[in-house]
């Protein structure tokens, strides 16, 4: 995995997941998800781009919170939606 030096990393901070049990929107809708992403700006938990609703990407665009971290056990990678790159 190639890491990208990204100016958006300045927006990342320690956060607590708002809905540790799953994707915030999917839980409200009763919709399934594939994998989860944690917004490193506010703690929003959203579903990945392989999920039907892509809530993590939608949150990043709507709230201008570009950096997420995998919320899957054992994974610690981070992604910038603006640059479409690992950071």
PAVEX-397694 format. One record per residue (C-alpha): x, y, z; residue in one letter; residue number from 1. Coordinates in steps of 0.5 Angstrom, whole numbers. Each point is the difference from the previous one (the first is absolute). Last residue first. Layout:
N
REC     X     Y     Z dolum lumro
REC     X     Y     Z     A   NUM
...
% end
This chain:
87
REC     X     Y     Z dolum lumro
REC    -6    17     7     X    87
REC    -3    -5    -5     X    86
REC    -2     3    -6     X    85
REC    -6     3    -3     X    84
REC     2     7     0     X    83
REC    -6     3     3     X    82
REC    -3    -7     3     X    81
REC     7     0     4     X    80
REC     1    -7     3     X    79
REC     2    -3     6     X    78
REC     3    -7     2     X    77
REC    -1    -3     7     X    76
REC    -3    -7    -1     X    75
REC     0    -5     5     X    74
REC    -8     0     1     X    73
REC    -3     4    -5     X    72
REC    -1     8     1     X    71
REC     4     2    -6     X    70
REC     3     7     1     X    69
REC    -3     6    -3     X    68
REC     2     7    -2     X    67
REC    -4     4    -5     X    66
REC    -5     4     5     X    65
REC    -3     5    -4     X    64
REC    -7    -1     3     X    63
REC    -4    -2    -6     X    62
REC     6    -3    -4     X    61
REC     3    -4     6     X    60
REC    -7    -2     2     X    59
REC    -2    -3    -7     X    58
REC     7    -4     0     X    57
REC    -1    -3     6     X    56
REC    -8    -1    -1     X    55
REC     2    -5    -7     X    54
REC    -7    -2     0     X    53
REC     0    -7    -3     X    52
REC     7    -2     3     X    51
REC     6    -1    -4     X    50
REC     2     8     1     X    49
REC     0    -1     8     X    48
REC    -5     1     5     X    47
REC     0     6     5     X    46
REC     2     1     7     X    45
REC     0     7     2     X    44
REC     6     2     5     X    43
REC     0     7    -2     X    42
REC     7     2    -3     X    41
REC     3    -7    -1     X    40
REC    -7    -3    -3     X    39
REC     0    -7     1     X    38
REC    -1    -5    -6     X    37
REC    -4    -7     0     X    36
REC     0    -6    -4     X    35
REC    -6    -3    -4     X    34
REC    -6     3     2     X    33
REC    -7    -2     1     X    32
REC    -6     5     0     X    31
REC    -5     0     6     X    30
REC    -1     8    -1     X    29
REC     2     2     6     X    28
REC     6    -5     1     X    27
REC     2     2    -7     X    26
REC     0     7     1     X    25
REC     5    -1     6     X    24
REC     4    -5    -3     X    23
REC     2    -5     6     X    22
REC     0    -2     7     X    21
REC     5     5     2     X    20
REC    -5     5    -2     X    19
REC     3     7     2     X    18
REC     7    -3     0     X    17
REC     5     4     4     X    16
REC     5     5    -3     X    15
REC     7     1     0     X    14
REC     2     5    -5     X    13
REC     0     1    -7     X    12
REC    -1     7    -4     X    11
REC     7     1     0     X    10
REC     1    -6    -4     X     9
REC    -4     4    -6     X     8
REC     7     2    -2     X     7
REC     2    -7    -3     X     6
REC     6    -3     0     X     5
REC    -2    -7    -4     X     4
REC     2    -7     3     X     3
REC     1    -5    -5     X     2
REC    -3    -7     2     X     1
% end
